[in-house]
Amino acid sequence: MKRFLLALVMLSTACGVFAQDEKNEDEEKKTGFKKDMLFTGGSINLGYFNGVTVLGASPQLGYSVTNWLDAGVVFGYTYTSQSISVGEKERRTIIGPGAFARLFPVDFIFASIQYEHNFIRYKYINPYSPDQIYKTDANSLLLGLGYTSGREGRNTPYYYFSVSIDVFNDPNSPYRTFANEIYPVVNAGFNIPLFQGSGRRR
C-alpha cells in the first residue's frame, strides 16, 4: 500500500512537471519571434597578398537562433588595389549584400559561412592612356573559422576574429587577385545585442 501511494505521488508530480513543460513550450511557440534575440555589429576586412591590398567594412543585422547558431544579413563594401608597374594600377570597388551564419560548437570558437552577391566596378589606370572602367558582378561563398572573446551563450556581446576563403571559382570575385589567385580574408568584428529584455532566455 505504501509503495502504491508513493508511486501515485511520484506519478502526480511527474504529470505536473510535464504539464508545466508543455505550457512553457506552448507559450514559447506562441510568442515565436523574440526581439531581444536581435543583434547588430559587423566587421572590417583586411587583406594583403602578392601586392594586392583589400580594405572593407561589413555592417550586419542578425538573430540569435539558438545557443549555437547566429544568422543574419550583411551589407559589405570592399576596396581592392594593386600596383602593376610605375604609374599602372588596377582598382576594384565592391558593394556586396548577402547573408551569413555562425555556428558555435563552443562559446569561443565558431565556423562561419557567408554568401554574397557582389556588384563590382573595375578601373584600370595607365599614365599613357585614358582610364578604362567597366562594371560586372560575382557571387562569393566565404567559409571560415573564428575565435570570440566574451561570448556567453545566446545573443551576448562579443568580439571576434576570423579567417575565410571564397570557395566559388569566380574570376571576378573580390577575394581573388587580378591574376585569379585565391587569398585568405581576415575579419575582425563585434556583436552587439539590441533589445535586452528581462525575460531573455539563453
Secondary structure, 3 states (H helix, E strand, C coil): CHHHHHHHHHHHHHHHHHHHHHHHHHHHHHHCCCHHHEEEEEEEEEEEECCEEEEEEEEEEEEEEECCEEEEEEEEEEEEEEEEECCEEEEEEEEEEEEEEEEEEECCEEEEEEEEEEEEEEEEEECCEEEEEEEEEEEEEEEEEEEEECCCCCCCCEEEEEEEEECCCCCCCCCECCCCCECCEEEEEEEEECCCCCCCCC
